[in-house]
Amino acid sequence: MTFEKPYVIISHIKAKQLHHSKIPISDGSIMEIVIWQLPYATEERQHGLKYRLNYSLPDGTCCVRYDNELNKGDHKHIGTNEQPYVFKSIEQLFTDFFSDIVANGGLLE
């Protein structure tokens, strides 16, 4: 079997979900956290994780979101402002997310 270049090898190894929680907050806001362990690290996701941490207001408006969507890398949204995020660890990701929620008027319970 020969391949014409460029060629792609498709892997069917699935990512493993490490965490998923959807937490209703007392004021009607919703906090949702989803973290996946990818089958292998990539140049864009060197930590080998795919994640989305979202805090939405009662009307569904995004207040704070951290994610690493494909072709965008690690970044965060504060309201409508999007900015790069430097991923250090899952623990730091949670700390930064919770801090931004409080700093932007959100509640944690």
Buried (B, 14 or more C-beta within 10 A) or exposed (E): EEEEEEEEEEEEEEEEEEEEEEEEBEEEBBBBBBBBBBEEEEEEBEBEBBBBBBBBBEEEEEBBBBBBEEEEBBBBBBEEEEEEBEBEEBEEBBEBBBEBBEEEEBEEE
